[in-house]
Amino acid sequence: SQQGEEDPQALSIQEGENATMNCSYKTSINNLQWYRQNSGRGLVHLILIRSNEREKHSGRLRVTLDTSKKSSSLLITASRAADTASYFCATDGETSGSRLTFGEGTQLTVNP
Amino acid sequence: EAGVVQSPRYKIIEKKQPVAFWCNPISGHNTLYWYRQNLGQGPELLIRYENEEAVDDSQLPKDRFSAERLKGVDSTLKIQPAELGDSAVYLCASSLTTRANYGYTFGSGTRLTVV
């Protein structure tokens, strides 16, 4: 079963705008990760945030984690057409035995 | 570095036929995963290997699916016989350590169509 739930399911924005995707999960975690998947390709690891961290940055990406609300957000600033992809959150649960559990993803479309 | 290599990229078979997928993980990565991804959904774990040992296969449909990882390197996932519902993308991933404290590296997947 899926642990994470992404919101929204689909997001369409113009180039240069910011994109925010949210993820909620159900059980306690060790860490939460975000992945990108271009159409017909495998997933690419973007960023990992540990359960004792609240915010992390990597280039144009900003991830926040609120363990009290069991939620995370991924912000992509100054989006580009090349950012068009599906974005998945994945959780490494405390009791899942090193099993990453993925949500169903957000389909982001950045229009040029 | 080639990354995680999977073959074939695409496979079309008739139902009840057998099929096998192959994965070569990143050199030095002890942990190998097979995931299945249905259209429009996130990947779901089928099996996880630590070296040559399958340490988490609770979600592998063992009546028709089997996997092996010889010598703790390459891995093969087999379905016999295939059913229409097995149509999906089968993803292989590897990681450096047993805990998911580092990101996984995924291959490009094998898209299976059962007709």
gemmi code that builds the backbone of each chain (N, CA, C; Angstrom):
import gemmi

chains = {
    "A": [
        ("SER", (0.849, -1.183, 0.000), (0.000, 0.000, 0.000), (0.887, 1.235, 0.000)),
        ("GLN", (0.354, 2.326, -0.515), (1.119, 3.542, -0.602), (1.122, 4.229, 0.758)),
        ("GLN", (2.295, 4.697, 1.177), (2.420, 5.404, 2.437), (2.176, 6.881, 2.232)),
        ("GLY", (2.797, 7.448, 1.183), (2.687, 8.878, 0.966), (1.583, 9.218, 0.000)),
        ("GLU", (1.008, 10.393, 0.193), (0.003, 10.895, -0.733), (0.428, 12.277, -1.166)),
        ("GLU", (0.572, 12.473, -2.478), (0.989, 13.775, -2.978), (-0.225, 14.626, -3.326)),
        ("ASP", (-0.014, 15.892, -3.224), (-1.066, 16.853, -3.537), (-0.392, 18.082, -4.143)),
        ("PRO", (-0.821, 18.598, -5.288), (-1.941, 18.070, -6.087), (-1.517, 16.876, -6.929)),
        ("GLN", (-2.460, 16.207, -7.565), (-2.131, 15.116, -8.471), (-1.490, 15.656, -9.742)),
        ("ALA", (-1.919, 16.846, -10.154), (-1.365, 17.464, -11.355), (-1.258, 18.962, -11.136)),
        ("LEU", (-0.207, 19.560, -11.705), (0.056, 20.991, -11.544), (0.615, 21.524, -12.855)),
        ("SER", (0.015, 22.591, -13.352), (0.476, 23.203, -14.592), (0.800, 24.669, -14.329)),
        ("ILE", (2.028, 25.079, -14.638), (2.463, 26.455, -14.373), (3.231, 26.992, -15.563)),
        ("GLN", (3.526, 28.291, -15.535), (4.335, 28.918, -16.573), (5.793, 28.944, -16.144)),
        ("GLU", (6.666, 28.898, -17.129), (8.085, 28.993, -16.865), (8.383, 30.235, -16.014)),
        ("GLY", (9.261, 30.086, -15.037), (9.621, 31.192, -14.171), (8.838, 31.212, -12.870)),
        ("GLU", (7.670, 30.566, -12.867), (6.876, 30.511, -11.636), (7.443, 29.444, -10.690)),
        ("ASN", (7.014, 29.516, -9.446), (7.401, 28.499, -8.465), (6.360, 27.386, -8.440)),
        ("ALA", (6.823, 26.180, -8.167), (5.928, 25.023, -8.070), (6.056, 24.431, -6.678)),
        ("THR", (4.928, 24.208, -6.044), (4.922, 23.599, -4.718), (4.095, 22.324, -4.746)),
        ("MET", (4.720, 21.242, -4.266), (4.042, 19.955, -4.164), (4.088, 19.502, -2.723)),
        ("ASN", (3.018, 18.874, -2.285), (2.915, 18.450, -0.899), (2.803, 16.935, -0.792)),
        ("CYS", (3.241, 16.441, 0.341), (3.220, 15.000, 0.578), (2.797, 14.775, 2.016)),
        ("SER", (1.850, 13.870, 2.209), (1.467, 13.480, 3.565), (1.715, 11.996, 3.731)),
        ("TYR", (2.056, 11.604, 4.952), (2.330, 10.199, 5.203), (1.700, 9.788, 6.519)),
        ("LYS", (1.755, 8.497, 6.824), (0.929, 7.998, 7.932), (1.718, 7.546, 9.147)),
        ("THR", (2.920, 7.000, 8.954), (3.644, 6.431, 10.085), (4.924, 7.200, 10.347)),
        ("SER", (5.554, 6.930, 11.481), (6.811, 7.581, 11.826), (7.894, 7.191, 10.827)),
        ("ILE", (8.759, 8.148, 10.550), (9.767, 7.913, 9.514), (11.182, 8.154, 10.007)),
        ("ASN", (12.153, 7.552, 9.324), (13.560, 7.883, 9.509), (13.942, 9.049, 8.603)),
        ("ASN", (13.462, 8.983, 7.372), (13.710, 10.080, 6.448), (12.650, 10.090, 5.363)),
        ("LEU", (12.617, 11.173, 4.628), (11.690, 11.318, 3.508), (12.503, 11.792, 2.310)),
        ("GLN", (12.209, 11.225, 1.160), (12.982, 11.544, -0.040), (12.038, 11.992, -1.155)),
        ("TRP", (12.564, 12.807, -2.050), (11.824, 13.221, -3.245), (12.568, 12.733, -4.479)),
        ("TYR", (11.782, 12.236, -5.421), (12.314, 11.731, -6.679), (11.575, 12.382, -7.838)),
        ("ARG", (12.267, 12.476, -8.967), (11.670, 12.958, -10.209), (11.699, 11.832, -11.231)),
        ("GLN", (10.642, 11.756, -12.034), (10.587, 10.755, -13.078), (10.113, 11.405, -14.375)),
        ("ASN", (10.993, 11.425, -15.346), (10.596, 11.875, -16.665), (9.857, 10.745, -17.369)),
        ("SER", (9.011, 11.099, -18.297), (8.166, 10.123, -18.968), (8.988, 8.985, -19.563)),
        ("GLY", (8.641, 7.762, -19.206), (9.306, 6.596, -19.766), (10.687, 6.312, -19.208)),
        ("ARG", (11.033, 6.989, -18.133), (12.365, 6.800, -17.570), (12.271, 6.320, -16.127)),
        ("GLY", (13.425, 6.007, -15.549), (13.471, 5.640, -14.142), (13.413, 6.864, -13.252)),
        ("LEU", (13.377, 6.639, -11.966), (13.304, 7.744, -11.012), (14.701, 8.265, -10.692)),
        ("VAL", (14.778, 9.556, -10.483), (16.037, 10.214, -10.142), (15.906, 10.823, -8.749)),
        ("HIS", (16.847, 10.487, -7.876), (16.816, 11.001, -6.510), (17.136, 12.491, -6.517)),
        ("LEU", (16.295, 13.285, -5.848), (16.486, 14.729, -5.781), (17.079, 15.159, -4.449)),
        ("ILE", (16.450, 14.740, -3.362), (16.845, 15.266, -2.063), (16.306, 14.359, -0.962)),
        ("LEU", (17.034, 14.268, 0.121), (16.642, 13.465, 1.290), (16.630, 14.373, 2.504)),
        ("ILE", (15.592, 14.276, 3.298), (15.523, 15.046, 4.538), (15.271, 14.070, 5.677)),
        ("ARG", (16.078, 14.180, 6.722), (15.972, 13.263, 7.841), (14.876, 13.728, 8.799)),
        ("SER", (14.440, 12.832, 9.642), (13.303, 13.130, 10.520), (13.612, 14.237, 11.521)),
        ("ASN", (14.903, 14.481, 11.806), (15.258, 15.538, 12.756), (15.581, 16.865, 12.061)),
        ("GLU", (15.365, 16.920, 10.758), (15.572, 18.145, 9.999), (14.229, 18.757, 9.641)),
        ("ARG", (14.214, 20.068, 9.487), (12.961, 20.755, 9.176), (12.967, 21.354, 7.773)),
        ("GLU", (14.161, 21.648, 7.261), (14.230, 22.270, 5.942), (15.573, 21.919, 5.313)),
        ("LYS", (15.542, 21.771, 3.985), (16.767, 21.471, 3.270), (16.701, 22.104, 1.890)),
        ("HIS", (17.863, 22.555, 1.410), (17.925, 23.198, 0.107), (18.910, 22.466, -0.781)),
        ("SER", (18.603, 22.455, -2.080), (19.542, 21.941, -3.057), (19.266, 22.664, -4.359)),
        ("GLY", (20.126, 23.622, -4.694), (19.911, 24.405, -5.909), (18.578, 25.125, -5.868)),
        ("ARG", (17.715, 24.874, -6.850), (16.400, 25.520, -6.899), (15.340, 24.754, -6.099)),
        ("LEU", (15.759, 23.707, -5.400), (14.822, 22.897, -4.631), (14.871, 23.268, -3.153)),
        ("ARG", (13.689, 23.309, -2.551), (13.591, 23.515, -1.113), (12.572, 22.518, -0.577)),
        ("VAL", (12.995, 21.743, 0.401), (12.121, 20.742, 0.998), (11.918, 21.090, 2.469)),
        ("THR", (10.688, 20.976, 2.910), (10.379, 21.139, 4.330), (9.761, 19.852, 4.847)),
        ("LEU", (9.915, 19.640, 6.127), (9.355, 18.457, 6.775), (8.740, 18.867, 8.101)),
        ("ASP", (7.502, 18.484, 8.313), (6.811, 18.722, 9.582), (6.356, 17.369, 10.114)),
        ("THR", (7.138, 16.816, 11.029), (6.831, 15.472, 11.519), (5.587, 15.469, 12.402)),
        ("SER", (5.254, 16.605, 13.006), (4.049, 16.652, 13.836), (2.791, 16.542, 12.976)),
        ("LYS", (2.872, 17.051, 11.755), (1.751, 16.959, 10.820), (1.924, 15.826, 9.823)),
        ("LYS", (3.052, 15.132, 9.915), (3.366, 14.056, 8.972), (3.199, 14.559, 7.537)),
        ("SER", (3.910, 15.625, 7.233), (3.797, 16.189, 5.898), (5.123, 16.808, 5.467)),
        ("SER", (5.286, 16.915, 4.163), (6.470, 17.503, 3.567), (6.043, 18.285, 2.337)),
        ("SER", (6.851, 19.267, 1.974), (6.584, 19.991, 0.743), (7.875, 20.126, -0.043)),
        ("LEU", (7.723, 20.130, -1.355), (8.835, 20.345, -2.275), (8.525, 21.607, -3.061)),
        ("LEU", (9.429, 22.570, -2.987), (9.288, 23.819, -3.733), (10.372, 23.865, -4.790)),
        ("ILE", (9.959, 24.088, -6.023), (10.892, 24.314, -7.124), (10.758, 25.779, -7.511)),
        ("THR", (11.824, 26.534, -7.357), (11.769, 27.965, -7.682), (12.186, 28.200, -9.126)),
        ("ALA", (11.669, 29.279, -9.686), (12.026, 29.697, -11.052), (11.994, 28.504, -12.003)),
        ("SER", (10.831, 27.888, -12.120), (10.719, 26.639, -12.872), (11.078, 26.814, -14.342)),
        ("ARG", (11.510, 25.704, -14.937), (11.900, 25.653, -16.347), (11.104, 24.570, -17.038)),
        ("ALA", (10.997, 24.654, -18.339), (10.268, 23.621, -19.088), (10.859, 22.238, -18.819)),
        ("ALA", (12.176, 22.179, -18.599), (12.842, 20.900, -18.341), (12.454, 20.291, -16.993)),
        ("ASP", (11.787, 21.057, -16.134), (11.317, 20.518, -14.854), (10.051, 19.694, -15.030)),
        ("THR", (9.464, 19.711, -16.207), (8.261, 18.917, -16.468), (8.555, 17.443, -16.231)),
        ("ALA", (7.821, 16.841, -15.300), (8.049, 15.452, -14.895), (7.035, 15.094, -13.821)),
        ("SER", (7.076, 13.849, -13.380), (6.321, 13.429, -12.201), (7.253, 13.461, -11.003)),
        ("TYR", (6.730, 13.917, -9.889), (7.515, 14.026, -8.666), (6.884, 13.149, -7.585)),
        ("PHE", (7.737, 12.333, -6.967), (7.259, 11.389, -5.966), (7.956, 11.641, -4.638)),
        ("CYS", (7.186, 11.560, -3.564), (7.818, 11.492, -2.255), (7.886, 10.026, -1.845)),
        ("ALA", (8.867, 9.708, -1.044), (9.059, 8.338, -0.576), (9.523, 8.387, 0.861)),
        ("THR", (8.962, 7.512, 1.670), (9.307, 7.515, 3.082), (10.022, 6.231, 3.475)),
        ("ASP", (11.013, 6.400, 4.324), (11.699, 5.281, 4.954), (11.144, 5.206, 6.366)),
        ("GLY", (10.168, 4.325, 6.552), (9.483, 4.245, 7.829), (10.343, 3.599, 8.903)),
        ("GLU", (10.090, 3.980, 10.138), (10.855, 3.413, 11.263), (10.655, 1.925, 11.398)),
        ("THR", (9.474, 1.449, 10.999), (9.179, 0.025, 11.170), (9.092, -0.706, 9.840)),
        ("SER", (9.492, -0.041, 8.760), (9.318, -0.669, 7.447), (10.524, -1.492, 7.028)),
        ("GLY", (11.553, -1.497, 7.867), (12.701, -2.344, 7.560), (13.454, -1.928, 6.324)),
        ("SER", (13.820, -0.664, 6.244), (14.598, -0.146, 5.126), (13.864, -0.253, 3.809)),
        ("ARG", (12.561, -0.168, 3.841), (11.769, -0.214, 2.625), (11.282, 1.196, 2.318)),
        ("LEU", (11.661, 1.723, 1.157), (11.149, 3.018, 0.731), (9.750, 2.822, 0.163)),
        ("THR", (8.804, 3.580, 0.668), (7.421, 3.492, 0.207), (7.064, 4.786, -0.504)),
        ("PHE", (6.617, 4.657, -1.736), (6.365, 5.806, -2.588), (4.900, 6.199, -2.595)),
        ("GLY", (4.663, 7.493, -2.782), (3.324, 7.985, -3.037), (2.994, 7.848, -4.511)),
        ("GLU", (1.836, 8.397, -4.896), (1.388, 8.234, -6.276), (1.849, 9.350, -7.191)),
        ("GLY", (2.490, 10.362, -6.659), (3.150, 11.356, -7.485), (2.313, 12.558, -7.868)),
        ("THR", (3.013, 13.629, -8.200), (2.412, 14.839, -8.761), (2.982, 15.031, -10.155)),
        ("GLN", (2.112, 15.174, -11.138), (2.549, 15.442, -12.502), (2.666, 16.952, -12.683)),
        ("LEU", (3.905, 17.422, -12.859), (4.165, 18.849, -13.043), (4.398, 19.141, -14.519)),
        ("THR", (3.682, 20.101, -15.032), (3.898, 20.583, -16.396), (4.290, 22.051, -16.331)),
        ("VAL", (5.464, 22.363, -16.882), (5.928, 23.745, -16.943), (5.847, 24.191, -18.387)),
        ("ASN", (4.998, 25.157, -18.638), (4.763, 25.635, -20.001), (5.741, 26.748, -20.361)),
        ("PRO", (6.378, 26.649, -21.531), (7.355, 27.673, -21.932), (6.696, 28.987, -22.315)),
    ],
    "B": [
        ("GLU", (30.572, 6.142, -15.059), (29.791, 5.071, -14.413), (28.478, 4.910, -15.162)),
        ("ALA", (28.096, 3.650, -15.456), (26.943, 3.415, -16.307), (25.632, 3.581, -15.559)),
        ("GLY", (25.626, 3.561, -14.251), (24.384, 3.583, -13.505), (23.806, 2.188, -13.429)),
        ("VAL", (22.552, 2.103, -13.027), (21.865, 0.818, -12.951), (21.366, 0.469, -14.352)),
        ("VAL", (21.764, -0.693, -14.821), (21.433, -1.091, -16.186), (20.381, -2.187, -16.149)),
        ("GLN", (19.320, -1.988, -16.907), (18.269, -2.985, -16.994), (18.067, -3.386, -18.442)),
        ("SER", (17.692, -4.633, -18.622), (17.305, -5.085, -19.958), (16.253, -6.182, -19.835)),
        ("PRO", (15.390, -6.327, -20.851), (15.254, -5.419, -21.983), (14.539, -4.132, -21.584)),
        ("ARG", (14.461, -3.159, -22.470), (13.710, -1.931, -22.196), (12.221, -2.164, -22.348)),
        ("TYR", (11.864, -2.976, -23.316), (10.456, -3.267, -23.572), (10.309, -4.766, -23.822)),
        ("LYS", (9.138, -5.296, -23.411), (8.856, -6.702, -23.649), (7.356, -6.859, -23.824)),
        ("ILE", (6.981, -7.514, -24.917), (5.566, -7.820, -25.158), (5.450, -9.335, -25.249)),
        ("ILE", (4.594, -9.895, -24.404), (4.416, -11.350, -24.414), (2.930, -11.680, -24.332)),
        ("GLU", (2.608, -12.903, -24.701), (1.238, -13.373, -24.534), (1.065, -13.907, -23.110)),
        ("LYS", (-0.151, -13.808, -22.613), (-0.417, -14.329, -21.274), (-0.068, -15.820, -21.220)),
        ("LYS", (0.329, -16.215, -20.046), (0.752, -17.583, -19.733), (2.195, -17.874, -20.168)),
        ("GLN", (2.818, -16.952, -20.869), (4.216, -17.150, -21.229), (5.127, -16.691, -20.102)),
        ("PRO", (6.352, -17.209, -20.046), (7.313, -16.738, -19.050), (8.053, -15.506, -19.555)),
        ("VAL", (8.598, -14.733, -18.611), (9.392, -13.558, -18.978), (10.428, -13.329, -17.881)),
        ("ALA", (11.560, -12.795, -18.276), (12.626, -12.516, -17.311), (13.207, -11.135, -17.559)),
        ("PHE", (13.541, -10.474, -16.459), (14.161, -9.146, -16.526), (15.519, -9.234, -15.834)),
        ("TRP", (16.447, -8.461, -16.353), (17.810, -8.501, -15.819), (18.219, -7.127, -15.320)),
        ("CYS", (19.020, -7.106, -14.248), (19.469, -5.849, -13.667), (20.930, -5.955, -13.247)),
        ("ASN", (21.709, -4.953, -13.616), (23.088, -4.831, -13.164), (23.191, -3.572, -12.321)),
        ("PRO", (23.389, -3.680, -11.010), (23.400, -2.491, -10.159), (24.721, -1.741, -10.257)),
        ("ILE", (24.803, -0.633, -9.569), (26.028, 0.139, -9.516), (27.066, -0.655, -8.730)),
        ("SER", (28.275, -0.659, -9.226), (29.354, -1.400, -8.591), (29.543, -0.938, -7.153)),
        ("GLY", (29.568, -1.896, -6.239), (29.767, -1.558, -4.835), (28.488, -1.376, -4.047)),
        ("HIS", (27.361, -1.291, -4.744), (26.074, -1.175, -4.045), (25.634, -2.566, -3.593)),
        ("ASN", (25.537, -2.739, -2.284), (25.189, -4.047, -1.751), (23.699, -4.331, -1.798)),
        ("THR", (22.907, -3.276, -1.782), (21.456, -3.449, -1.687), (20.814, -3.252, -3.054)),
        ("LEU", (19.964, -4.187, -3.421), (19.290, -4.151, -4.717), (17.796, -4.345, -4.503)),
        ("TYR", (17.012, -3.582, -5.248), (15.559, -3.603, -5.114), (14.918, -3.845, -6.476)),
        ("TRP", (13.820, -4.562, -6.448), (12.928, -4.638, -7.605), (11.600, -3.992, -7.213)),
        ("TYR", (11.184, -3.032, -8.017), (9.904, -2.356, -7.827), (9.040, -2.580, -9.061)),
        ("ARG", (7.734, -2.537, -8.860), (6.785, -2.567, -9.968), (6.003, -1.258, -9.935)),
        ("GLN", (5.863, -0.657, -11.115), (5.136, 0.610, -11.202), (4.014, 0.482, -12.227)),
        ("ASN", (2.786, 0.565, -11.736), (1.627, 0.576, -12.623), (1.407, 1.989, -13.141)),
        ("LEU", (0.734, 2.093, -14.256), (0.526, 3.368, -14.917), (-0.146, 4.376, -13.993)),
        ("GLY", (0.477, 5.535, -13.869), (-0.107, 6.597, -13.055), (0.056, 6.421, -11.562)),
        ("GLN", (0.857, 5.459, -11.152), (1.059, 5.215, -9.726), (2.536, 5.256, -9.370)),
        ("GLY", (2.798, 5.267, -8.084), (4.174, 5.203, -7.630), (4.669, 3.767, -7.616)),
        ("PRO", (5.975, 3.591, -7.556), (6.534, 2.230, -7.519), (6.186, 1.513, -6.220)),
        ("GLU", (6.028, 0.196, -6.308), (5.784, -0.635, -5.136), (6.863, -1.706, -5.071)),
        ("LEU", (7.419, -1.898, -3.883), (8.521, -2.843, -3.715), (8.052, -4.279, -3.897)),
        ("LEU", (8.828, -5.019, -4.674), (8.592, -6.455, -4.808), (9.551, -7.251, -3.932)),
        ("ILE", (10.844, -6.888, -3.988), (11.846, -7.645, -3.254), (13.078, -6.789, -3.033)),
        ("ARG", (13.727, -7.010, -1.905), (14.977, -6.305, -1.582), (16.060, -7.322, -1.248)),
        ("TYR", (17.229, -7.130, -1.807), (18.385, -7.982, -1.547), (19.455, -7.216, -0.778)),
        ("GLU", (20.034, -7.887, 0.200), (21.283, -7.442, 0.817), (22.340, -8.447, 0.364)),
        ("ASN", (23.224, -7.993, -0.501), (24.160, -8.914, -1.162), (23.331, -9.982, -1.881)),
        ("GLU", (23.540, -11.256, -1.600), (22.781, -12.279, -2.330), (21.552, -12.759, -1.576)),
        ("GLU", (21.296, -12.175, -0.402), (20.189, -12.629, 0.422), (18.950, -11.761, 0.226)),
        ("ALA", (17.813, -12.416, -0.040), (16.531, -11.703, -0.133), (16.034, -11.441, 1.278)),
        ("VAL", (16.075, -10.185, 1.716), (15.732, -9.865, 3.100), (14.323, -9.310, 3.234)),
        ("ASP", (13.685, -8.959, 2.143), (12.308, -8.474, 2.195), (11.624, -8.867, 0.895)),
        ("ASP", (10.871, -9.952, 0.946), (10.127, -10.380, -0.249), (8.657, -10.554, 0.075)),
        ("SER", (8.207, -9.844, 1.086), (6.839, -10.032, 1.560), (5.788, -9.610, 0.543)),
        ("GLN", (6.159, -8.743, -0.410), (5.199, -8.289, -1.404), (5.416, -8.935, -2.767)),
        ("LEU", (6.236, -9.942, -2.808), (6.467, -10.654, -4.064), (5.432, -11.773, -4.200)),
        ("PRO", (4.649, -11.781, -5.277), (3.659, -12.865, -5.478), (4.388, -14.165, -5.817)),
        ("LYS", (4.654, -14.939, -4.819), (5.578, -16.058, -4.980), (5.010, -17.206, -5.799)),
        ("ASP", (3.710, -17.189, -6.063), (3.172, -18.272, -6.875), (3.649, -18.170, -8.324)),
        ("ARG", (3.967, -16.959, -8.760), (4.375, -16.807, -10.163), (5.654, -15.999, -10.343)),
        ("PHE", (6.080, -15.304, -9.322), (7.273, -14.460, -9.414), (8.430, -15.136, -8.674)),
        ("SER", (9.602, -15.017, -9.237), (10.808, -15.463, -8.548), (11.943, -14.512, -8.892)),
        ("ALA", (12.930, -14.472, -8.029), (14.071, -13.594, -8.263), (15.317, -14.248, -7.706)),
        ("GLU", (16.434, -13.846, -8.268), (17.700, -14.315, -7.736), (18.756, -13.246, -7.944)),
        ("ARG", (19.763, -13.293, -7.094), (20.882, -12.367, -7.204), (22.147, -13.177, -6.955)),
        ("LEU", (22.689, -13.689, -8.026), (23.856, -14.552, -7.929), (25.102, -13.736, -7.598)),
        ("LYS", (25.877, -14.228, -6.655), (27.149, -13.605, -6.263), (26.959, -12.174, -5.774)),
        ("GLY", (25.736, -11.818, -5.439), (25.493, -10.499, -4.877), (25.694, -9.351, -5.831)),
        ("VAL", (25.594, -9.618, -7.138), (25.799, -8.532, -8.103), (24.542, -8.406, -8.973)),
        ("ASP", (24.552, -9.050, -10.150), (23.408, -8.966, -11.050), (22.200, -9.679, -10.450)),
        ("SER", (21.038, -9.279, -10.922), (19.810, -9.914, -10.448), (18.874, -10.166, -11.615)),
        ("THR", (18.071, -11.208, -11.477), (17.059, -11.548, -12.472), (15.718, -11.683, -11.771)),
        ("LEU", (14.699, -11.106, -12.357), (13.322, -11.238, -11.890), (12.541, -11.994, -12.953)),
        ("LYS", (11.832, -13.038, -12.542), (11.107, -13.863, -13.496), (9.628, -13.929, -13.141)),
        ("ILE", (8.816, -13.998, -14.185), (7.378, -14.217, -14.007), (7.007, -15.432, -14.849)),
        ("GLN", (6.360, -16.396, -14.222), (5.934, -17.588, -14.958), (4.751, -18.242, -14.249)),
        ("PRO", (3.578, -18.273, -14.868), (3.242, -17.665, -16.154), (2.769, -16.218, -15.971)),
        ("ALA", (2.941, -15.418, -16.994), (2.500, -14.027, -16.916), (0.987, -13.926, -17.074)),
        ("GLU", (0.409, -12.950, -16.378), (-1.022, -12.658, -16.484), (-1.198, -11.233, -17.008)),
        ("LEU", (-2.396, -10.956, -17.504), (-2.664, -9.633, -18.064), (-2.363, -8.526, -17.053)),
        ("GLY", (-2.675, -8.775, -15.789), (-2.463, -7.778, -14.748), (-1.012, -7.509, -14.411)),
        ("ASP", (-0.101, -8.284, -14.986), (1.330, -8.060, -14.732), (1.896, -6.953, -15.608)),
        ("SER", (1.104, -6.458, -16.541), (1.575, -5.360, -17.384), (1.907, -4.158, -16.510)),
        ("ALA", (3.144, -3.702, -16.591), (3.639, -2.624, -15.730), (5.073, -2.332, -16.127)),
        ("VAL", (5.661, -1.351, -15.459), (7.092, -1.105, -15.601), (7.795, -1.719, -14.390)),
        ("TYR", (8.809, -2.519, -14.645), (9.564, -3.165, -13.576), (10.888, -2.422, -13.437)),
        ("LEU", (11.080, -1.846, -12.264), (12.233, -1.000, -11.993), (13.193, -1.698, -11.048)),
        ("CYS", (14.449, -1.606, -11.361), (15.504, -2.095, -10.476), (16.218, -0.870, -9.906)),
        ("ALA", (16.592, -0.947, -8.657), (17.328, 0.144, -8.016), (18.405, -0.455, -7.125)),
        ("SER", (19.425, 0.336, -6.845), (20.438, -0.108, -5.908), (20.814, 1.046, -4.987)),
        ("SER", (21.346, 0.696, -3.839), (21.811, 1.717, -2.894), (23.031, 1.194, -2.167)),
        ("LEU", (23.758, 2.141, -1.586), (25.042, 1.810, -0.999), (24.900, 1.015, 0.288)),
        ("THR", (23.925, 1.382, 1.094), (23.834, 0.789, 2.418), (22.490, 0.138, 2.648)),
        ("THR", (22.413, -0.569, 3.746), (21.198, -1.299, 4.061), (20.072, -0.361, 4.473)),
        ("ARG", (20.398, 0.751, 5.114), (19.355, 1.692, 5.463), (19.210, 2.706, 4.339)),
        ("ALA", (18.030, 3.199, 4.168), (17.790, 4.137, 3.058), (18.227, 5.540, 3.450)),
        ("ASN", (19.462, 5.662, 3.985), (19.957, 6.987, 4.345), (20.574, 7.709, 3.168)),
        ("TYR", (20.664, 7.002, 2.092), (21.099, 7.600, 0.845), (20.017, 7.319, -0.183)),
        ("GLY", (19.980, 8.109, -1.195), (18.987, 7.882, -2.221), (19.258, 6.604, -2.989)),
        ("TYR", (18.217, 6.091, -3.566), (18.356, 4.954, -4.451), (18.747, 5.450, -5.850)),
        ("THR", (19.448, 4.605, -6.580), (19.695, 4.865, -7.998), (18.868, 3.867, -8.795)),
        ("PHE", (18.000, 4.387, -9.617), (17.098, 3.538, -10.392), (17.618, 3.329, -11.811)),
        ("GLY", (17.287, 2.166, -12.357), (17.474, 1.950, -13.779), (16.299, 2.533, -14.548)),
        ("SER", (16.356, 2.430, -15.861), (15.303, 2.998, -16.704), (14.060, 2.121, -16.766)),
        ("GLY", (14.174, 0.897, -16.262), (13.004, 0.031, -16.184), (12.787, -0.827, -17.413)),
        ("THR", (11.984, -1.859, -17.223), (11.504, -2.693, -18.324), (9.994, -2.547, -18.377)),
        ("ARG", (9.504, -2.090, -19.523), (8.053, -1.957, -19.687), (7.505, -3.259, -20.233)),
        ("LEU", (6.710, -3.959, -19.424), (6.130, -5.250, -19.823), (4.680, -5.061, -20.228)),
        ("THR", (4.354, -5.585, -21.387), (2.969, -5.620, -21.846), (2.582, -7.072, -22.054)),
        ("VAL", (1.549, -7.506, -21.358), (1.037, -8.868, -21.498), (-0.273, -8.796, -22.278)),
        ("VAL", (-0.326, -9.523, -23.386), (-1.512, -9.449, -24.263), (-2.220, -10.806, -24.318)),
    ],
}
model = gemmi.Model(1)
for chain_id, residues in chains.items():
    chain = gemmi.Chain(chain_id)
    for i, (resn, *xyz) in enumerate(residues, 1):
        res = gemmi.Residue()
        res.name, res.seqid = resn, gemmi.SeqId(i, " ")
        for name, pos in zip(("N", "CA", "C"), xyz):
            atom = gemmi.Atom()
            atom.name, atom.element = name, gemmi.Element(name[0])
            atom.pos, atom.b_iso = gemmi.Position(*pos), 0.0
            res.add_atom(atom)
        chain.add_residue(res)
    model.add_chain(chain)
structure = gemmi.Structure()
structure.add_model(model)
structure.setup_entities()
